[in-house]
Amino acid sequence: MARAATTSDAFNAIAEPQRRDILALLRAGERPVTELAQELGISQPRTSKHLRVLREVGLVRVREAGKQRLYGLEAHGLRPVHEWVGGFERFWNESFDRLDTYVQDLKQTQQEE
């Protein structure tokens, strides 16, 4: 089975940990590539490559500000990821409910001993 291109969708793009780190940094606001590269401890060309991929899937936007290009988060691009992860909410709620019941039963048993 051929591997999907990293630019095909948000899921493939965020599979790369450094791209997730970039998105996390952009939550605080727009930043130039030089700051992102410095913060991540990776080269500017590598950071630019990651930003290109994130732009192609609609997770990052760029705007000119004087001589700088400022990158910002396009949060609506994460909607497919959010919706997919949200589908597991019921699973986690039921798991936590079962864990809570187990802990309560364990406490009750310990008090009776």
N, CA, C and O atoms as CSV, one atom per row, in Angstrom:
chain,resi,resn,atom,element,x,y,z
A,1,MET,N,N,0.845,-1.176,0.000
A,1,MET,CA,C,0.000,0.000,0.000
A,1,MET,C,C,0.888,1.236,0.000
A,1,MET,O,O,1.774,1.381,0.842
A,2,ALA,N,N,0.645,2.102,-0.933
A,2,ALA,CA,C,1.438,3.323,-1.030
A,2,ALA,C,C,1.115,4.264,0.113
A,2,ALA,O,O,-0.032,4.375,0.546
A,3,ARG,N,N,2.124,4.923,0.582
A,3,ARG,CA,C,1.948,5.887,1.669
A,3,ARG,C,C,1.356,7.174,1.108
A,3,ARG,O,O,1.755,7.633,0.038
A,4,ALA,N,N,0.412,7.750,1.830
A,4,ALA,CA,C,-0.218,8.992,1.391
A,4,ALA,C,C,0.762,10.153,1.489
A,4,ALA,O,O,1.608,10.194,2.383
A,5,ALA,N,N,0.640,11.075,0.578
A,5,ALA,CA,C,1.486,12.264,0.607
A,5,ALA,C,C,1.209,13.074,1.858
A,5,ALA,O,O,0.080,13.112,2.346
A,6,THR,N,N,2.249,13.727,2.380
A,6,THR,CA,C,2.067,14.496,3.610
A,6,THR,C,C,1.224,15.736,3.389
A,6,THR,O,O,0.774,16.361,4.349
A,7,THR,N,N,1.009,16.093,2.153
A,7,THR,CA,C,0.224,17.288,1.883
A,7,THR,C,C,-1.217,16.974,1.511
A,7,THR,O,O,-1.952,17.865,1.085
A,8,SER,N,N,-1.628,15.738,1.662
A,8,SER,CA,C,-2.976,15.391,1.226
A,8,SER,C,C,-4.066,15.869,2.173
A,8,SER,O,O,-5.153,16.229,1.723
A,9,ASP,N,N,-3.801,15.881,3.463
A,9,ASP,CA,C,-4.812,16.355,4.413
A,9,ASP,C,C,-4.166,16.689,5.763
A,9,ASP,O,O,-2.975,16.467,5.976
A,10,ALA,N,N,-4.981,17.221,6.651
A,10,ALA,CA,C,-4.470,17.650,7.955
A,10,ALA,C,C,-3.908,16.477,8.751
A,10,ALA,O,O,-2.921,16.641,9.468
A,11,PHE,N,N,-4.509,15.310,8.640
A,11,PHE,CA,C,-4.031,14.152,9.402
A,11,PHE,C,C,-2.593,13.803,9.023
A,11,PHE,O,O,-1.752,13.578,9.893
A,12,ASN,N,N,-2.321,13.759,7.742
A,12,ASN,CA,C,-0.969,13.446,7.294
A,12,ASN,C,C,-0.003,14.549,7.699
A,12,ASN,O,O,1.121,14.272,8.117
A,13,ALA,N,N,-0.433,15.784,7.576
A,13,ALA,CA,C,0.456,16.904,7.894
A,13,ALA,C,C,0.844,16.911,9.362
A,13,ALA,O,O,2.003,17.170,9.686
A,14,ILE,N,N,-0.087,16.635,10.253
A,14,ILE,CA,C,0.239,16.707,11.683
A,14,ILE,C,C,0.825,15.401,12.216
A,14,ILE,O,O,1.113,15.293,13.408
A,15,ALA,N,N,1.000,14.423,11.356
A,15,ALA,CA,C,1.682,13.198,11.783
A,15,ALA,C,C,3.142,13.471,12.116
A,15,ALA,O,O,3.753,12.721,12.877
A,16,GLU,N,N,3.693,14.514,11.567
A,16,GLU,CA,C,5.081,14.909,11.820
A,16,GLU,C,C,5.131,15.731,13.124
A,16,GLU,O,O,4.497,16.782,13.206
A,17,PRO,N,N,5.873,15.267,14.138
A,17,PRO,CA,C,5.893,15.955,15.439
A,17,PRO,C,C,6.304,17.424,15.381
A,17,PRO,O,O,5.741,18.248,16.102
A,18,GLN,N,N,7.273,17.761,14.537
A,18,GLN,CA,C,7.702,19.168,14.497
A,18,GLN,C,C,6.611,20.062,13.918
A,18,GLN,O,O,6.539,21.243,14.259
A,19,ARG,N,N,5.770,19.524,13.057
A,19,ARG,CA,C,4.643,20.330,12.554
A,19,ARG,C,C,3.633,20.570,13.664
A,19,ARG,O,O,3.043,21.647,13.755
A,20,ARG,N,N,3.436,19.570,14.503
A,20,ARG,CA,C,2.538,19.780,15.655
A,20,ARG,C,C,3.128,20.827,16.588
A,20,ARG,O,O,2.399,21.648,17.146
A,21,ASP,N,N,4.464,20.800,16.763
A,21,ASP,CA,C,5.116,21.811,17.607
A,21,ASP,C,C,4.921,23.210,17.019
A,21,ASP,O,O,4.685,24.168,17.756
A,22,ILE,N,N,5.018,23.325,15.703
A,22,ILE,CA,C,4.811,24.622,15.049
A,22,ILE,C,C,3.387,25.109,15.308
A,22,ILE,O,O,3.177,26.270,15.658
A,23,LEU,N,N,2.426,24.231,15.137
A,23,LEU,CA,C,1.024,24.622,15.373
A,23,LEU,C,C,0.830,25.058,16.822
A,23,LEU,O,O,0.111,26.019,17.097
A,24,ALA,N,N,1.468,24.357,17.735
A,24,ALA,CA,C,1.339,24.717,19.154
A,24,ALA,C,C,1.918,26.111,19.399
A,24,ALA,O,O,1.341,26.898,20.150
A,25,LEU,N,N,3.042,26.419,18.777
A,25,LEU,CA,C,3.641,27.748,18.951
A,25,LEU,C,C,2.758,28.832,18.351
A,25,LEU,O,O,2.679,29.939,18.884
A,26,LEU,N,N,2.096,28.520,17.245
A,26,LEU,CA,C,1.263,29.522,16.574
A,26,LEU,C,C,-0.057,29.785,17.302
A,26,LEU,O,O,-0.763,30.742,16.983
A,27,ARG,N,N,-0.387,28.945,18.271
A,27,ARG,CA,C,-1.598,29.210,19.067
A,27,ARG,C,C,-1.501,30.551,19.771
A,27,ARG,O,O,-2.517,31.204,20.007
A,28,ALA,N,N,-0.282,30.969,20.109
A,28,ALA,CA,C,-0.080,32.235,20.821
A,28,ALA,C,C,-0.143,33.436,19.893
A,28,ALA,O,O,-0.214,34.572,20.362
A,29,GLY,N,N,-0.118,33.209,18.578
A,29,GLY,CA,C,-0.201,34.312,17.632
A,29,GLY,C,C,0.793,34.155,16.497
A,29,GLY,O,O,1.573,33.204,16.450
A,30,GLU,N,N,0.742,35.107,15.590
A,30,GLU,CA,C,1.592,35.077,14.397
A,30,GLU,C,C,3.068,35.207,14.774
A,30,GLU,O,O,3.435,35.890,15.730
A,31,ARG,N,N,3.905,34.517,13.974
A,31,ARG,CA,C,5.349,34.583,14.215
A,31,ARG,C,C,6.077,34.412,12.893
A,31,ARG,O,O,5.594,33.722,11.995
A,32,PRO,N,N,7.249,35.046,12.773
A,32,PRO,CA,C,8.062,34.838,11.571
A,32,PRO,C,C,8.788,33.493,11.664
A,32,PRO,O,O,8.966,32.929,12.743
A,33,VAL,N,N,9.194,33.010,10.504
A,33,VAL,CA,C,9.846,31.702,10.454
A,33,VAL,C,C,11.119,31.666,11.289
A,33,VAL,O,O,11.451,30.631,11.867
A,34,THR,N,N,11.838,32.789,11.359
A,34,THR,CA,C,13.085,32.804,12.130
A,34,THR,C,C,12.827,32.525,13.606
A,34,THR,O,O,13.578,31.784,14.240
A,35,GLU,N,N,11.785,33.106,14.146
A,35,GLU,CA,C,11.456,32.862,15.555
A,35,GLU,C,C,11.025,31.423,15.772
A,35,GLU,O,O,11.413,30.793,16.755
A,36,LEU,N,N,10.218,30.903,14.850
A,36,LEU,CA,C,9.766,29.518,14.977
A,36,LEU,C,C,10.960,28.565,14.943
A,36,LEU,O,O,11.053,27.642,15.751
A,37,ALA,N,N,11.874,28.803,13.993
A,37,ALA,CA,C,13.052,27.940,13.862
A,37,ALA,C,C,13.897,27.980,15.125
A,37,ALA,O,O,14.361,26.949,15.612
A,38,GLN,N,N,14.090,29.187,15.648
A,38,GLN,CA,C,14.897,29.338,16.856
A,38,GLN,C,C,14.243,28.628,18.042
A,38,GLN,O,O,14.907,27.928,18.806
A,39,GLU,N,N,12.945,28.820,18.177
A,39,GLU,CA,C,12.229,28.199,19.300
A,39,GLU,C,C,12.255,26.672,19.221
A,39,GLU,O,O,12.357,25.989,20.240
A,40,LEU,N,N,12.163,26.151,18.006
A,40,LEU,CA,C,12.137,24.703,17.812
A,40,LEU,C,C,13.533,24.096,17.798
A,40,LEU,O,O,13.686,22.886,17.965
A,41,GLY,N,N,14.551,24.927,17.601
A,41,GLY,CA,C,15.915,24.413,17.544
A,41,GLY,C,C,16.204,23.660,16.260
A,41,GLY,O,O,17.013,22.732,16.248
A,42,ILE,N,N,15.549,24.054,15.182
A,42,ILE,CA,C,15.791,23.440,13.877
A,42,ILE,C,C,16.123,24.547,12.876
A,42,ILE,O,O,15.901,25.727,13.149
A,43,SER,N,N,16.648,24.162,11.732
A,43,SER,CA,C,17.083,25.155,10.748
A,43,SER,C,C,15.880,25.901,10.159
A,43,SER,O,O,14.749,25.414,10.170
A,44,GLN,N,N,16.167,27.091,9.649
A,44,GLN,CA,C,15.098,27.870,9.009
A,44,GLN,C,C,14.566,27.173,7.753
A,44,GLN,O,O,13.352,27.153,7.548
A,45,PRO,N,N,15.439,26.594,6.896
A,45,PRO,CA,C,14.890,25.891,5.723
A,45,PRO,C,C,13.971,24.725,6.103
A,45,PRO,O,O,12.947,24.488,5.462
A,46,ARG,N,N,14.356,24.007,7.153
A,46,ARG,CA,C,13.503,22.879,7.588
A,46,ARG,C,C,12.166,23.408,8.128
A,46,ARG,O,O,11.107,22.842,7.857
A,47,THR,N,N,12.236,24.490,8.887
A,47,THR,CA,C,11.003,25.084,9.415
A,47,THR,C,C,10.126,25.569,8.264
A,47,THR,O,O,8.910,25.381,8.279
A,48,SER,N,N,10.753,26.196,7.264
A,48,SER,CA,C,9.991,26.676,6.104
A,48,SER,C,C,9.332,25.520,5.365
A,48,SER,O,O,8.202,25.645,4.893
A,49,LYS,N,N,10.027,24.407,5.264
A,49,LYS,CA,C,9.455,23.229,4.603
A,49,LYS,C,C,8.210,22.738,5.355
A,49,LYS,O,O,7.191,22.410,4.746
A,50,HIS,N,N,8.311,22.695,6.668
A,50,HIS,CA,C,7.150,22.274,7.464
A,50,HIS,C,C,5.993,23.274,7.304
A,50,HIS,O,O,4.831,22.884,7.192
A,51,LEU,N,N,6.331,24.555,7.297
A,51,LEU,CA,C,5.290,25.580,7.138
A,51,LEU,C,C,4.610,25.463,5.773
A,51,LEU,O,O,3.402,25.668,5.661
A,52,ARG,N,N,5.387,25.133,4.732
A,52,ARG,CA,C,4.803,24.955,3.395
A,52,ARG,C,C,3.769,23.831,3.409
A,52,ARG,O,O,2.680,23.966,2.850
A,53,VAL,N,N,4.123,22.728,4.052
A,53,VAL,CA,C,3.187,21.595,4.130
A,53,VAL,C,C,1.926,22.010,4.899
A,53,VAL,O,O,0.806,21.706,4.487
A,54,LEU,N,N,2.128,22.701,6.010
A,54,LEU,CA,C,0.977,23.123,6.822
A,54,LEU,C,C,0.091,24.108,6.056
A,54,LEU,O,O,-1.130,24.102,6.210
A,55,ARG,N,N,0.709,24.946,5.238
A,55,ARG,CA,C,-0.075,25.880,4.404
A,55,ARG,C,C,-0.872,25.134,3.342
A,55,ARG,O,O,-2.029,25.463,3.080
A,56,GLU,N,N,-0.257,24.143,2.741
A,56,GLU,CA,C,-0.917,23.416,1.657
A,56,GLU,C,C,-2.172,22.680,2.114
A,56,GLU,O,O,-3.087,22.460,1.321
A,57,VAL,N,N,-2.217,22.305,3.374
A,57,VAL,CA,C,-3.408,21.614,3.881
A,57,VAL,C,C,-4.337,22.565,4.637
A,57,VAL,O,O,-5.338,22.135,5.211
A,58,GLY,N,N,-4.004,23.855,4.636
A,58,GLY,CA,C,-4.906,24.851,5.220
A,58,GLY,C,C,-4.822,25.000,6.721
A,58,GLY,O,O,-5.779,25.455,7.348
A,59,LEU,N,N,-3.693,24.625,7.316
A,59,LEU,CA,C,-3.559,24.764,8.762
A,59,LEU,C,C,-2.819,26.031,9.174
A,59,LEU,O,O,-2.870,26.445,10.332
A,60,VAL,N,N,-2.135,26.638,8.215
A,60,VAL,CA,C,-1.345,27.844,8.487
A,60,VAL,C,C,-1.571,28.839,7.360
A,60,VAL,O,O,-1.710,28.459,6.197
A,61,ARG,N,N,-1.607,30.114,7.718
A,61,ARG,CA,C,-1.693,31.183,6.718
A,61,ARG,C,C,-0.460,32.045,6.873
A,61,ARG,O,O,0.221,32.005,7.897
A,62,VAL,N,N,-0.180,32.827,5.838
A,62,VAL,CA,C,0.966,33.723,5.908
A,62,VAL,C,C,0.544,35.077,5.383
A,62,VAL,O,O,-0.275,35.184,4.470
A,63,ARG,N,N,1.129,36.125,5.986
A,63,ARG,CA,C,0.869,37.476,5.492
A,63,ARG,C,C,2.169,38.264,5.562
A,63,ARG,O,O,3.044,38.021,6.394
A,64,GLU,N,N,2.245,39.212,4.652
A,64,GLU,CA,C,3.425,40.065,4.596
A,64,GLU,C,C,3.260,41.194,5.599
A,64,GLU,O,O,2.188,41.789,5.707
A,65,ALA,N,N,4.325,41.484,6.330
A,65,ALA,CA,C,4.346,42.603,7.276
A,65,ALA,C,C,5.705,43.267,7.140
A,65,ALA,O,O,6.660,42.910,7.830
A,66,GLY,N,N,5.778,44.241,6.236
A,66,GLY,CA,C,7.071,44.849,5.942
A,66,GLY,C,C,7.950,43.841,5.226
A,66,GLY,O,O,7.565,43.286,4.197
A,67,LYS,N,N,9.128,43.610,5.773
A,67,LYS,CA,C,10.037,42.638,5.170
A,67,LYS,C,C,9.817,41.227,5.701
A,67,LYS,O,O,10.446,40.275,5.241
A,68,GLN,N,N,8.935,41.106,6.656
A,68,GLN,CA,C,8.703,39.797,7.271
A,68,GLN,C,C,7.461,39.125,6.708
A,68,GLN,O,O,6.519,39.774,6.253
A,69,ARG,N,N,7.498,37.826,6.757
A,69,ARG,CA,C,6.319,37.006,6.471
A,69,ARG,C,C,5.909,36.397,7.803
A,69,ARG,O,O,6.659,35.639,8.418
A,70,LEU,N,N,4.711,36.743,8.232
A,70,LEU,CA,C,4.226,36.241,9.519
A,70,LEU,C,C,3.285,35.073,9.286
A,70,LEU,O,O,2.356,35.149,8.483
A,71,TYR,N,N,3.546,33.997,10.005
A,71,TYR,CA,C,2.726,32.790,9.894
A,71,TYR,C,C,1.745,32.749,11.058
A,71,TYR,O,O,2.085,33.058,12.200
A,72,GLY,N,N,0.530,32.361,10.734
A,72,GLY,CA,C,-0.507,32.270,11.752
A,72,GLY,C,C,-1.295,30.988,11.610
A,72,GLY,O,O,-1.287,30.352,10.556
A,73,LEU,N,N,-1.959,30.622,12.653
A,73,LEU,CA,C,-2.748,29.392,12.701
A,73,LEU,C,C,-4.074,29.581,11.978
A,73,LEU,O,O,-4.744,30.597,12.162
A,74,GLU,N,N,-4.451,28.617,11.163
A,74,GLU,CA,C,-5.777,28.571,10.535
A,74,GLU,C,C,-6.541,27.449,11.233
A,74,GLU,O,O,-6.600,26.317,10.752
A,75,ALA,N,N,-7.117,27.792,12.364
A,75,ALA,CA,C,-7.723,26.776,13.224
A,75,ALA,C,C,-8.835,25.991,12.532
A,75,ALA,O,O,-9.046,24.817,12.837
A,76,HIS,N,N,-9.554,26.638,11.596
A,76,HIS,CA,C,-10.660,25.904,10.953
A,76,HIS,C,C,-10.141,24.702,10.160
A,76,HIS,O,O,-10.897,23.768,9.892
A,77,GLY,N,N,-8.867,24.719,9.785
A,77,GLY,CA,C,-8.279,23.576,9.079
A,77,GLY,C,C,-8.163,22.338,9.954
A,77,GLY,O,O,-8.042,21.220,9.454
A,78,LEU,N,N,-8.200,22.549,11.271
A,78,LEU,CA,C,-8.126,21.425,12.198
A,78,LEU,C,C,-9.484,20.788,12.457
A,78,LEU,O,O,-9.574,19.796,13.182
A,79,ARG,N,N,-10.542,21.346,11.873
A,79,ARG,CA,C,-11.890,20.837,12.129
A,79,ARG,C,C,-12.013,19.334,11.847
A,79,ARG,O,O,-12.582,18.621,12.674
A,80,PRO,N,N,-11.505,18.817,10.714
A,80,PRO,CA,C,-11.632,17.367,10.489
A,80,PRO,C,C,-10.961,16.536,11.579
A,80,PRO,O,O,-11.465,15.478,11.958
A,81,VAL,N,N,-9.828,17.016,12.078
A,81,VAL,CA,C,-9.131,16.297,13.143
A,81,VAL,C,C,-9.948,16.363,14.425
A,81,VAL,O,O,-10.116,15.359,15.117
A,82,HIS,N,N,-10.453,17.545,14.735
A,82,HIS,CA,C,-11.264,17.733,15.940
A,82,HIS,C,C,-12.511,16.857,15.906
A,82,HIS,O,O,-12.861,16.216,16.897
A,83,GLU,N,N,-13.172,16.837,14.757
A,83,GLU,CA,C,-14.388,16.031,14.637
A,83,GLU,C,C,-14.082,14.545,14.768
A,83,GLU,O,O,-14.850,13.807,15.386
A,84,TRP,N,N,-12.982,14.104,14.199
A,84,TRP,CA,C,-12.619,12.694,14.285
A,84,TRP,C,C,-12.314,12.307,15.736
A,84,TRP,O,O,-12.805,11.293,16.232
A,85,VAL,N,N,-11.499,13.124,16.408
A,85,VAL,CA,C,-11.141,12.845,17.799
A,85,VAL,C,C,-12.383,12.919,18.685
A,85,VAL,O,O,-12.530,12.134,19.622
A,86,GLY,N,N,-13.277,13.865,18.386
A,86,GLY,CA,C,-14.489,14.010,19.168
A,86,GLY,C,C,-15.358,12.762,19.119
A,86,GLY,O,O,-16.145,12.523,20.034
A,87,GLY,N,N,-15.228,11.973,18.076
A,87,GLY,CA,C,-15.982,10.727,17.970
A,87,GLY,C,C,-15.621,9.721,19.044
A,87,GLY,O,O,-16.363,8.767,19.276
A,88,PHE,N,N,-14.490,9.922,19.703
A,88,PHE,CA,C,-14.055,9.013,20.765
A,88,PHE,C,C,-14.496,9.482,22.147
A,88,PHE,O,O,-14.213,8.821,23.146
A,89,GLU,N,N,-15.184,10.616,22.212
A,89,GLU,CA,C,-15.590,11.171,23.493
A,89,GLU,C,C,-16.464,10.191,24.278
A,89,GLU,O,O,-16.268,9.993,25.478
A,90,ARG,N,N,-17.421,9.586,23.594
A,90,ARG,CA,C,-18.303,8.630,24.274
A,90,ARG,C,C,-17.498,7.458,24.831
A,90,ARG,O,O,-17.758,7.004,25.945
A,91,PHE,N,N,-16.518,6.964,24.061
A,91,PHE,CA,C,-15.664,5.871,24.526
A,91,PHE,C,C,-14.948,6.257,25.815
A,91,PHE,O,O,-14.941,5.494,26.781
A,92,TRP,N,N,-14.342,7.452,25.824
A,92,TRP,CA,C,-13.599,7.872,27.013
A,92,TRP,C,C,-14.512,8.122,28.198
A,92,TRP,O,O,-14.173,7.779,29.331
A,93,ASN,N,N,-15.668,8.717,27.945
A,93,ASN,CA,C,-16.609,8.941,29.055
A,93,ASN,C,C,-17.043,7.629,29.679
A,93,ASN,O,O,-17.107,7.509,30.902
A,94,GLU,N,N,-17.343,6.637,28.835
A,94,GLU,CA,C,-17.748,5.330,29.365
A,94,GLU,C,C,-16.593,4.661,30.106
A,94,GLU,O,O,-16.807,4.015,31.132
A,95,SER,N,N,-15.385,4.807,29.600
A,95,SER,CA,C,-14.214,4.221,30.265
A,95,SER,C,C,-13.995,4.859,31.638
A,95,SER,O,O,-13.713,4.165,32.615
A,96,PHE,N,N,-14.127,6.185,31.700
A,96,PHE,CA,C,-13.950,6.866,32.985
A,96,PHE,C,C,-15.068,6.494,33.955
A,96,PHE,O,O,-14.824,6.350,35.153
A,97,ASP,N,N,-16.287,6.338,33.451
A,97,ASP,CA,C,-17.389,5.913,34.311
A,97,ASP,C,C,-17.113,4.528,34.892
A,97,ASP,O,O,-17.338,4.298,36.081
A,98,ARG,N,N,-16.625,3.598,34.055
A,98,ARG,CA,C,-16.308,2.249,34.544
A,98,ARG,C,C,-15.176,2.300,35.563
A,98,ARG,O,O,-15.211,1.580,36.562
A,99,LEU,N,N,-14.177,3.139,35.323
A,99,LEU,CA,C,-13.063,3.279,36.259
A,99,LEU,C,C,-13.546,3.862,37.585
A,99,LEU,O,O,-13.127,3.422,38.656
A,100,ASP,N,N,-14.423,4.846,37.504
A,100,ASP,CA,C,-14.970,5.451,38.712
A,100,ASP,C,C,-15.752,4.418,39.520
A,100,ASP,O,O,-15.623,4.362,40.743
A,101,THR,N,N,-16.556,3.605,38.849
A,101,THR,CA,C,-17.320,2.564,39.526
A,101,THR,C,C,-16.377,1.559,40.184
A,101,THR,O,O,-16.614,1.141,41.317
A,102,TYR,N,N,-15.314,1.170,39.487
A,102,TYR,CA,C,-14.333,0.225,40.031
A,102,TYR,C,C,-13.678,0.802,41.286
A,102,TYR,O,O,-13.546,0.102,42.291
A,103,VAL,N,N,-13.269,2.066,41.237
A,103,VAL,CA,C,-12.603,2.685,42.383
A,103,VAL,C,C,-13.565,2.782,43.568
A,103,VAL,O,O,-13.178,2.525,44.709
A,104,GLN,N,N,-14.807,3.149,43.297
A,104,GLN,CA,C,-15.792,3.238,44.384
A,104,GLN,C,C,-16.035,1.872,45.011
A,104,GLN,O,O,-16.121,1.756,46.233
A,105,ASP,N,N,-16.148,0.834,44.178
A,105,ASP,CA,C,-16.331,-0.526,44.687
A,105,ASP,C,C,-15.126,-0.959,45.506
A,105,ASP,O,O,-15.286,-1.593,46.549
A,106,LEU,N,N,-13.918,-0.627,45.051
A,106,LEU,CA,C,-12.693,-0.977,45.765
A,106,LEU,C,C,-12.654,-0.295,47.125
A,106,LEU,O,O,-12.300,-0.921,48.124
A,107,LYS,N,N,-13.017,0.988,47.168
A,107,LYS,CA,C,-13.049,1.714,48.448
A,107,LYS,C,C,-14.065,1.094,49.401
A,107,LYS,O,O,-13.804,0.950,50.595
A,108,GLN,N,N,-15.218,0.733,48.861
A,108,GLN,CA,C,-16.264,0.127,49.685
A,108,GLN,C,C,-15.790,-1.198,50.264
A,108,GLN,O,O,-16.039,-1.491,51.433
A,109,THR,N,N,-15.115,-1.992,49.457
A,109,THR,CA,C,-14.596,-3.287,49.898
A,109,THR,C,C,-13.551,-3.099,50.983
A,109,THR,O,O,-13.529,-3.852,51.957
A,110,GLN,N,N,-12.684,-2.103,50.832
A,110,GLN,CA,C,-11.629,-1.843,51.814
A,110,GLN,C,C,-12.221,-1.356,53.132
A,110,GLN,O,O,-11.706,-1.687,54.201
A,111,GLN,N,N,-13.294,-0.576,53.067
A,111,GLN,CA,C,-13.935,-0.093,54.292
A,111,GLN,C,C,-14.625,-1.225,55.038
A,111,GLN,O,O,-14.704,-1.204,56.266
A,112,GLU,N,N,-15.121,-2.210,54.304
A,112,GLU,CA,C,-15.842,-3.330,54.931
A,112,GLU,C,C,-14.894,-4.340,55.565
A,112,GLU,O,O,-15.294,-5.122,56.427
A,113,GLU,N,N,-13.615,-4.317,55.126
A,113,GLU,CA,C,-12.658,-5.299,55.668
A,113,GLU,C,C,-12.116,-4.909,57.016
A,113,GLU,O,O,-11.305,-5.637,57.589
